[in-house]
Amino acid sequence: MMRLEPIDMGGRIALAVEVKLPKTTLLAVTTDRGYIMCGALDVGLLNERLKERGIIAGRATGVRTIEELLEAPLESVTYGAEELGIVPGMIGKDAVARMF
């Protein structure tokens, strides 16, 4: 099952995506510029093999809901996210706010 839900981020709209898979759930919150995601995100791959794309993304681990993803500290971020001032330890919703 897949669920898409708009999230009001102070007058701007992000999109929450939840994909239920066998034995796991993928979670992401995205804007037109970047996204945060659950532990399934491979930040190393984005930084190394896809570096030229300048992907703006952050990863939070141990989250089970969109709400937890927005409140969790990011465990790792891409180089593109760092250029926007997004750093490991930043709360998910604060990172998303910088992605507009």
C-alpha positions as CSV (number, residue, x, y, z in Angstrom):
1,M,0.0,0.0,0.0
2,M,1.2,3.5,-0.7
3,R,0.0,6.7,0.9
4,L,0.7,10.3,-0.3
5,E,-0.1,13.2,2.0
6,P,0.5,16.9,1.7
7,I,2.2,18.5,4.7
8,D,1.9,22.2,5.5
9,M,5.3,23.5,6.4
10,G,4.6,27.1,7.4
11,G,2.6,27.9,4.2
12,R,4.7,25.8,1.9
13,I,3.6,22.2,1.0
14,A,5.8,19.2,1.2
15,L,4.7,15.7,0.2
16,A,4.8,12.8,2.6
17,V,5.2,9.4,1.0
18,E,4.7,6.1,2.9
19,V,5.2,2.8,1.1
20,K,4.3,-0.4,3.0
21,L,6.5,-3.3,1.8
22,P,6.9,-6.8,3.3
23,K,8.6,-6.5,6.6
24,T,9.4,-2.7,6.2
25,T,7.9,0.7,5.4
26,L,9.7,3.3,3.3
27,L,9.1,6.9,4.5
28,A,10.0,10.1,2.8
29,V,9.1,13.8,2.9
30,T,9.9,15.7,-0.3
31,T,9.9,19.2,-1.7
32,D,10.8,20.2,-5.3
33,R,14.4,20.6,-4.2
34,G,15.2,17.7,-1.9
35,Y,14.0,15.1,0.6
36,I,14.5,13.4,3.9
37,M,14.0,9.6,4.2
38,C,14.1,6.7,6.5
39,G,17.2,4.5,7.0
40,A,16.7,2.9,3.6
41,L,18.4,5.9,2.0
42,D,22.0,5.3,0.9
43,V,23.6,8.7,1.5
44,G,27.1,7.2,0.6
45,L,25.8,6.2,-2.8
46,L,24.4,9.6,-3.4
47,N,27.6,11.3,-2.3
48,E,30.0,9.1,-4.2
49,R,28.5,7.6,-7.3
50,L,25.8,10.3,-8.0
51,K,27.8,13.3,-6.7
52,E,27.5,15.2,-10.0
53,R,23.7,15.3,-9.5
54,G,24.0,17.4,-6.4
55,I,21.1,15.6,-4.7
56,I,19.8,17.3,-1.6
57,A,18.8,14.6,0.9
58,G,19.0,13.5,4.6
59,R,18.6,10.2,6.4
60,A,17.0,9.5,9.7
61,T,17.2,6.0,11.3
62,G,14.8,4.2,13.7
63,V,11.7,6.0,12.4
64,R,8.4,4.2,11.8
65,T,6.0,7.0,10.9
66,I,6.1,10.3,8.9
67,E,5.7,12.1,12.2
68,E,8.7,10.4,13.7
69,L,10.7,11.2,10.5
70,L,9.9,14.9,10.8
71,E,10.9,15.0,14.5
72,A,14.0,12.8,14.3
73,P,17.6,14.0,14.1
74,L,19.2,13.3,10.7
75,E,21.9,10.7,10.9
76,S,23.6,11.6,7.6
77,V,23.1,14.1,4.8
78,T,24.3,14.6,1.3
79,Y,26.9,17.1,0.1
80,G,24.1,19.0,-1.6
81,A,22.2,19.2,1.7
82,E,25.3,20.5,3.5
83,E,25.5,23.4,0.9
84,L,22.0,24.5,2.2
85,G,23.2,24.4,5.9
86,I,21.6,21.0,6.6
87,V,23.8,19.0,8.9
88,P,23.7,15.6,10.8
89,G,21.8,16.1,14.0
90,M,19.3,18.6,12.5
91,I,15.7,17.7,13.1
92,G,13.9,16.4,9.9
93,K,11.3,19.2,9.7
94,D,14.0,21.9,10.0
95,A,15.9,20.3,7.2
96,V,12.8,20.1,5.0
97,A,12.1,23.8,5.7
98,R,15.5,24.6,4.1
99,M,14.7,22.6,1.0
100,F,12.1,25.0,-0.3
